[in-house]
Amino acid sequence: MMFRRDEEDRNEHIDMTPMVDVVFQLMTFMLFSVQMSGGEKVDVPPARHGVGVEENEATFLTLLKPEPPAYEAKLLLGHGEGPTATIDQAKAAIAEGVREGKRKVIIQADGDVPHGEVIRIAGQVSQVEGITVHVGVQEEAKGK
């Protein structure tokens, strides 16, 4: 029978490298899998710089306050007085505008529309070829 001697050099240590690798992989996974979409309201500041877009060169979409049970913004074609539309109808209207030479789309949103909803609509309408998407802002009050 062999006995182990306490005097023998033991090469025992805990290798922490695999644990550190797993922790970094988990952190990376969490970083890339988290959706950064906040439903908070965004107070859009008045415009100070930039150039305006001519109304006759653009197609307008208006987003109104989301209402239960869908909690999706109500989409209107035009300056707020237009008909209610689905996203597919809005894309068709934008495509028609492109055929008429209107290559700009202006999205106007009520202050109660969440920022994520504006971004969602902008992403979907930007799939129409040949357009640029603009977000409408309030003009700065004169005399300030």
MOGITA-V630206 format. One record per run of one state. SS is the DSSP state (A for helix, B for strand, O for the rest). FROM is the first residue (numbers start at 1). LEN is the number of residues. If there is no record, write none. Layout:
ss:SS from:FROM len:LEN
ss:SS from:FROM len:LEN
//
This chain:
ss:O from:1 len:16
ss:A from:17 len:17
ss:O from:34 len:13
ss:B from:47 len:1
ss:O from:48 len:7
ss:A from:55 len:3
ss:B from:58 len:7
ss:O from:65 len:9
ss:B from:74 len:4
ss:O from:78 len:6
ss:B from:84 len:1
ss:O from:85 len:2
ss:A from:87 len:13
ss:O from:100 len:4
ss:B from:104 len:6
ss:O from:110 len:5
ss:A from:115 len:11
ss:O from:126 len:6
ss:B from:132 len:4
ss:O from:136 len:3
ss:B from:139 len:1
ss:O from:140 len:5
//
